[in-house]
């Protein structure tokens, strides 16, 4: 049993892309589904599929994306920011820019999980979940 499901989610993606796997399967939850949708919308993964399992938890199958010429993974780094032991929060004006706007910060706000850019536009702050670039 793992204590931080979000860290497990990010680690599975990180390890699968480092090993060169095409597809990674991850146990599902609401926040993982929302983060998966953000990764797809931002172009970090090829596709995803939500499947039901026998234990009613479900799973997420994510097709990882690689550069066609260099065969390097598109996700260079995926890093957990706020942990269960140390939560990190930021207001709408304090949300960081990742790699000068080339990366994405994922924020859990009162309006749901969204990118840092969307949170700035909606003028809401929240918990910094992770950085992806």
PEFENSUL-V986807 format. One record per residue. RES is the residue in one letter. SS is DSSP state (alpha for helix, beta for strand, coil for the rest). PHI is phi in whole degrees, 0 to 359 (NA if undefined). D_LAST is the distance of its C-alpha to the last C-alpha in whole Angstrom. Layout:
res=(RES | RES)
ss=(SS | SS)
phi=(PHI | PHI)
d_last=(D_LAST | D_LAST)
This chain:
res=(X | X | X | X | X | X | X | X | X | X | X | X | X | X | X | X | X | X | X | X | X | X | X | X | X | X | X | X | X | X | X | X | X | X | X | X | X | X | X | X | X | X | X | X | X | X | X | X | X | X | X | X | X | X | X | X | X | X | X | X | X | X | X | X | X | X | X | X | X | X | X | X | X | X | X | X | X | X | X | X | X | X | X | X | X | X | X | X | X | X | X | X | X | X | X | X | X | X | X | X | X | X | X | X | X | X | X | X | X | X | X | X | X | X | X | X | X | X | X | X | X | X | X | X | X | X | X | X | X | X | X | X | X)
ss=(coil | coil | coil | coil | alpha | alpha | alpha | alpha | alpha | alpha | alpha | alpha | alpha | alpha | alpha | alpha | alpha | alpha | alpha | coil | coil | coil | beta | beta | beta | beta | beta | coil | coil | alpha | alpha | alpha | alpha | alpha | alpha | alpha | alpha | alpha | alpha | alpha | alpha | coil | coil | coil | beta | beta | beta | beta | beta | beta | beta | coil | coil | coil | coil | coil | coil | coil | beta | beta | beta | beta | beta | beta | coil | beta | coil | coil | coil | coil | coil | coil | beta | coil | coil | coil | coil | beta | beta | beta | coil | coil | coil | coil | coil | coil | coil | coil | beta | beta | coil | coil | coil | coil | coil | coil | coil | coil | alpha | alpha | alpha | coil | coil | beta | beta | beta | beta | beta | beta | coil | coil | beta | beta | beta | beta | alpha | alpha | alpha | alpha | alpha | alpha | alpha | coil | coil | coil | beta | beta | beta | beta | beta | beta | beta | coil)
phi=(NA | 257 | 265 | 237 | 298 | 291 | 295 | 297 | 302 | 294 | 293 | 297 | 295 | 300 | 291 | 294 | 288 | 292 | 276 | 84 | 289 | 278 | 229 | 232 | 252 | 226 | 300 | 270 | 205 | 298 | 291 | 294 | 296 | 293 | 293 | 299 | 298 | 296 | 300 | 291 | 297 | 274 | 87 | 272 | 230 | 287 | 200 | 211 | 212 | 266 | 237 | 273 | 241 | 296 | 273 | 65 | 277 | 88 | 216 | 245 | 257 | 246 | 270 | 284 | 251 | 233 | 294 | 290 | 273 | 267 | 62 | 274 | 295 | 292 | 279 | 283 | 211 | 228 | 232 | 282 | 255 | 273 | 248 | 300 | 276 | 214 | 282 | 242 | 240 | 214 | 283 | 297 | 274 | 259 | 296 | 284 | 264 | 262 | 49 | 57 | 97 | 278 | 261 | 230 | 257 | 251 | 236 | 264 | 245 | 291 | 265 | 110 | 277 | 207 | 284 | 298 | 295 | 295 | 296 | 296 | 295 | 274 | 58 | 232 | 253 | 172 | 275 | 283 | 278 | 201 | 245 | 229 | 202)
d_last=(29 | 25 | 25 | 22 | 21 | 17 | 16 | 18 | 16 | 13 | 15 | 16 | 13 | 12 | 15 | 16 | 13 | 14 | 18 | 17 | 19 | 19 | 19 | 19 | 21 | 20 | 23 | 23 | 23 | 23 | 19 | 18 | 19 | 18 | 14 | 14 | 16 | 13 | 10 | 13 | 14 | 10 | 11 | 8 | 12 | 15 | 17 | 19 | 22 | 24 | 27 | 30 | 31 | 34 | 34 | 32 | 29 | 27 | 24 | 21 | 21 | 17 | 17 | 14 | 13 | 13 | 14 | 17 | 19 | 17 | 16 | 13 | 11 | 8 | 6 | 6 | 5 | 7 | 9 | 12 | 14 | 17 | 19 | 23 | 24 | 22 | 21 | 19 | 20 | 19 | 22 | 21 | 21 | 19 | 16 | 13 | 11 | 8 | 8 | 11 | 10 | 7 | 4 | 6 | 9 | 11 | 15 | 18 | 21 | 24 | 24 | 21 | 18 | 16 | 13 | 13 | 14 | 17 | 18 | 19 | 21 | 22 | 23 | 22 | 21 | 20 | 18 | 15 | 14 | 10 | 7 | 4 | 0)
